[in-house]
Amino acid sequence: MAKPLKIFMTAGIAVLALLIIGIVALYIFFPKEKAKDLALEKITAALNRKVVIEDVSVSLWGGLGAYLEGIKIANPEGFTRSLFLEASALDIKVKFWPLLKGEVAIDRIILVRPRVELLKLASGQTNYTFGATASSANVPAVEKLPDEGKVAAAAFSFEKLTLEDAFISYINDSSQMTVIIHGLELNSRLKNPSTGIFNLSGDLKTDSVIYRSAAEKLPVLVLEASYQATADLNKKQAALNDTEIKINGLTFKVKAGIPNIDSFDFLNAEISADKTDIGGLLSLVPEKNKAALAPYDIKGKLTLKALVKYNARSAESLAWEVEYQFDDFALAKKSLKGAFEAGQLKGKADPGSARLEIVEGRLPGGNISGTVAVVNLANPNLNAALKGDIDLAALGPFLPEKNKISLTGKMRFDIKAQGRIKDYGGMDLSGNLAIRDGSYAAEGLPEPVESFQMEAAFSSNAMTLNKFDVKFPSSDLSLTGQLTDPLPGLIPGYSGEAPRPFLTFRMKSRRFDYDKLFPEAVVGADVDHTHITVDSLPPLPIPDINGEGKGVIDTLIYSRVEITNMMGDITIQDRVIYVKNVNADVYTGKLNGEVALDISDFENPRFFGNYIASKIEVNDFMARFTGLAGHLYGKIDMQGNFDGRGWEPEPIMQSLNMQGDASLKEGKIVNLDLLKKMTEELKIKLPSEEAVRDLASKFSVENGRVKIDDFAVKTQTGDWVLGGSAGFDGTLSYTGTVLLSESMSQNLLSQSGLVSGLAGLMKQSGTNRVKVPFKIGGSYKSPNIMLDLSRGDMIKNKVGEGLQNLLQGN
């Protein structure tokens, strides 16, 4: 707005000088009407404009006076608006004796309800240049004024200059800028102590100032000012001293100097404010920026000192520097409880840098202090150091409301950052972070975190996790380690080249209950997932890192199976997590093997591996996975491999593929109800306990079912062979045969009636033993076993022989 102010001053001085000198001087030497005509003629010629004065009266009492009514000054050709200036009246009183010495000493100048319209067309033509330069777009300097103006500039003063209810507008069509001043009231005094020296003082106020441009729209401003200014026309210098400006009630003190008032190429200014209300300052924010501030409440007092330098001949014409301090500062988001507060925020800023120091900063439930400095704003370089402590419970209002999150704990931090913000991957970071007495709970979470503790130190090259302990109602976990090259690889969205972070760690747990922590990922025929309301698996992908470490779990519970003394080596490579050299105890036996989880496709991960289980108590295994507890005992050996996809049971069970072998050298069958149901029909009495030997089988998993091929076992009753499948849905579909021992067979054959006849049909050719086919259906909870006479080849053959003999008459 400096340029419109310059235009107002130059145009005002020129017009007033011409009016005063021309009219008053002519009225001294000519009769009224003659003087009026001569004055209008001379002023019109000087301004190169049409000038209208409706009436003039002259007084000589107490000095020379003139009262002009109905003043109008026209615009030059080329402007659609007709008038440059119009005013209701101009009241002038000039001291007589100074005129004889060539000086103009004015007692008063009162301009009543003036209306001035300053215009600049898109072509560059202006209406505020006069005389021979009227078509030029440049503002006239003092030496370009007409002769009368030069005389006034040489020796000119007034006791009182008053503008009453003035209207001034500036419209620039080329830059689409508009400045409109309504209700301007001005009282000013000009002293001319020596040739070319002028001292100006006074005050002004406005009803409103409106500023608009293509790029900016300021709020309506109300201005008040008291000022003192000095101009030395000999040295062509001007200065503004001890000036106080109020903008919408906010007070600023201003000092300024213009080294060359001819060119107006240089300006030095100092602006200061003392404990000014921030709320008032925000009312001055341009309209386009107010939406960004609307969600926030900002309070405090601002003290500032700004230095401004303008050099039109420099590539960077405007330079500035500001030193500021906020006292009792508070920043809060209206939609949240709590605020950031500070006893003081202080710093400095210029076009290339900014610095902020936080003194006695307060966060919700904690404290913060430190400095943030940025240099080279075109390519910002950050240097920050912050430290403090936070009560995590105070962050509750800032957390999502969806799952009713509860977070507690005390966090302490001391962080430093240095480097170019655009090249954040190369930024130097260091510091410490610690959390104690933490807890976390959320609605629908399978188990809350009863407590957690963390201690970490980090730098740009490494992050050391000295402590990370987590306690759940059912489980616990402890993790320590070091992550090298954490940045910039772990920064979300970073796409540049960077070394992949590498994690070296050790993980320990006394008890880890997978069933309770991740219930929706537990596979098992009897696992109920209907009550699970939240996805307990991590919502974000695991960071793309490599690493190696060791894991030790005293007790791991998965699908209600207790696996104890578990340890293994963990390797992370190219988004595949390998767990190798696994050794553990399960069902009084030993388990070892390896497993891998490929999370290249995080939404559909692949897992694969192999295992060897030795001396597993088969009754424990049968009790958990078949529901047939208390019937088969012994130590079973198993080995195999597996492959599958998914995070949750349904895709896992449908995609799971497994092949393996199982064998049991010696064992026993006790009170097997399934066999009893079958042998009751044949009137066979089984012993309550029966030894078994040489149990062997191949098994596989495919399409959600566990398949057994030629499951073979020898008992006192006979030799059993079983094949078929059991589904993860609990359904059974098995077929088999039992080759009864000779004693059992003889017992069966010696019976009378249908049983003996049926047994004869099932007698194995060439032996005295009976082979009984059977099938098992139903489910684990309600199994169904029956004879399967439709399947015995031996029976079919014997029936066929009987029919043939009957047809031949034998």
PEZIMO-V857555 format. One record per helix or strand of 2 or more residues. SS is the DSSP state (@ for helix, = for strand). FROM is the first residue (numbers start at 1). TO is the last residue. If there is no record, write none. Layout:
SS;FROM;TO, SS;FROM;TO
//
This chain:
@;2;29, @;32;47, =;51;59, =;64;74, =;83;94, @;96;100, =;104;112, =;115;120, @;131;133, @;142;144, @;147;154, =;156;172, =;177;194, =;197;205, =;208;212, =;223;232, =;237;247, =;250;258, =;266;277, @;278;282, @;287;293, =;296;311, =;318;333, =;340;350, =;353;363, =;366;375, @;377;379, =;381;391, @;392;398, =;406;420, @;424;426, =;428;441, =;449;459, =;462;472, =;476;484, =;502;513, @;514;517, @;519;521, =;546;558, =;561;573, =;576;586, =;589;598, @;602;604, =;606;617, @;618;625, =;632;645, @;649;655, =;657;670, @;673;682, =;689;702, =;705;715, =;718;727, =;731;740, @;742;749, @;754;761, =;770;779, =;783;787, @;789;791, @;793;808
//
